[in-house]
Amino acid sequence: MTKKELTPAEKNELLQTLKTRFEKHTNRHKDIEWLAVVTKLEANPEKIGSLYEMERTGGEPDVVGLDPQTGDYLFYDCAPETPKGRRSICYDREALDSRKEHKPENTALDMAAAMGIEILNETEYRNLQKLGKFDTKTSSWLLTPPPIRKLGGAIFADFRYDTIFIYHNGASSYYAVRGFRGSLRV
């Protein structure tokens, strides 16, 4: 998967979708104005391509904050469940290459890199859960600390019983209900 050059119609449709979502979920981005967000997006067209891929794969990206140090707007995948177009994947290329059989088609880290986004880390995932209930039926790979990954593991999370659970699994594992959520700074 590689980001494609958007037609003017695709770009306009995406920006309208993002604006509609932004206006519907004002609790996710208090004190942020859409005009400021879209102005920054227009100045960074490569970021629009990344948002297009987030949307195309079912992520429903939305603004979730503003980094006061950099002035970047933060977009996270805000789909209720882990994005449908990014499921049944193992964690990274090393994990995929280690599988002898029944290999998934892709990896979370490779897909995120191709889309120009980052995988949510544990802190970001916990912050996302403050904005709603996400992954009540699915789970999402999280950016895994190097010491865990070095030992062959990877972490993932979900929301069950009104609680955020962070788990571990072999990085080469994959399940139909596990994908990943991404973030993008604009």
N, C-alpha and C positions, 0 to 999 in steps of 0.2 A: 504494500500500500504506500503510495506516495501522494503528497499533496498535489492537487491539480490547480491549474490556473482557472479561476472562476470567471464565468461570463458576467457581464453587468447585471443580467437578470438574476443569476444565482446569488450574486453578492447582495443585491437589493432584497431578495427573498430572505436570505439569511439574516441580514440586519433587521428586517421587519420581524422575523421570528424572535430574535434576541430582544428587540425592544418590547414586544408583547410579553415575553416571559419576564423581563425586567420589571415592567409595570404591574404584572400580576403578583410578583413575589417581593414586594418592597421590604419585607422583614429581613431579607437576605443582604440588603445593602442600604441601610439607613444613611441618610445624609450624602448620598451619591446621586448625581444628576446624569440622566441618560445622555444629554448633549455632550457632556465632558467625556463620557465613555466612547461615544461614537466618533468624536473628534480625534481621540487618541487612536482608535481603530483605523480611521481613514489615513492617519499618518504612518501606520504600520501594516501595510497590506498583507505581509506574510503571516501576520497573526490572524487575519481574517481567514486565510486558508486553513490554519490550524483549527479555528473555531468551526469551520465548515466540516472538517473531518470529525470533530467531536460530535457535532450535530448529526452527521450522516450515519455514524455508528451507534446512535441512540443515547448519547450522553446528556442531552438537554443542558448544555452549558449555560451558566448564569454568573453574574458578578456576585461575589461573596465578600468583597472587601477592597480596601485601598491600603497599600503598604505606605505608611507615613514617611519612611526613610527614602524610598525610591520614587514614590509617586505612581507606582504601577497599580493598575486595577487587577484584581485576582479573579479569575474565572475558574470554577470547579464544575465537574460533571454533577448535575443535580437531578438526574433521572431517579425516580423512586427506587429502582433496582439497578444493579450493575449493568452497564450498557450492553444491550443484546448483541451488538455487532462486534463485541470484544470478549466473548466468553469461550470456554473450552480451550484455554491456552495455558501453557506452563509459564513459569516466572521469567526465565531469561534464556539466551542462546546456549549457554553452557548446559543448562538443564535439558533443553531440547536435544542437543547433540548427545547427551548421555543416555537417552532412551534407546533401547534396542528395537522396540516394536511399538506399534500403536502411537506413533508420534502425532501430536497436535499440529495444526497447520502453522502456528505462529507462537510468539511469546509476548508477554506483557511489555517487557522493556523494549523489544524491537518495534512493536506496534506504536508505542508512545513516541519513540525517537522518530519514526517515519512520519508521525502526525505533527511533530514539533512541540510536543507537550511533555510534562513530567507526570510520573505516577504519584498519587497522593502518599505522603508519609503518615505516620501514626498521629502526629499532632494535627495535621491538616484534616485527617479523617475524623478525629474527635471534634474539631471545629465545625466540620460539615454537619455532624450529627446534632449540633446545637441549633441548626436551622430547620430541622424536620426529622422525620424518621426515614432513613435510607437503608437499603439492604435488609429488609425484614424477611425476604425469601431467598436472597442470593448472598454472595460474599464477594469481596474485592481484594485482590493482591495489593499489598502496600510496599512502598520502597523499603527494602530490607537492609538492616544494618550489616556492614561487611563481616563482622565476626560470625553472625548467624549464617550468612550466605556462604562463607568460607567452609563451614561445616556441612554444607549441602542443604540447608534449610532456607525457607522463605516465610514471611509472615503475611497473613491476610486477616480481614475483619468482617464482622457483620453486626447486625442489631437485632437481638432477641430478648424477650422478657424485660423490655424497657432498659436494656443494658447493652453497652458496646462491648463486644468480645474481640480480643486480639488473639489469634491462634498462630500455630506454626504447622508447617507441612513440608514434605520434601519439595524442593523447587521444581522437580520434574513432574509433579502431579498436576492433573488438570481435571476439571469437572464441568458439567454442562451449566451449572449455576454460578461458576466463579469466573470473573473477568477482572477488569481494573477500572478505576476512576482516575481521571487526569486533572491536571491543573495547568493553567496558562497565565503568564504575566504579560500585561499589555501596558 
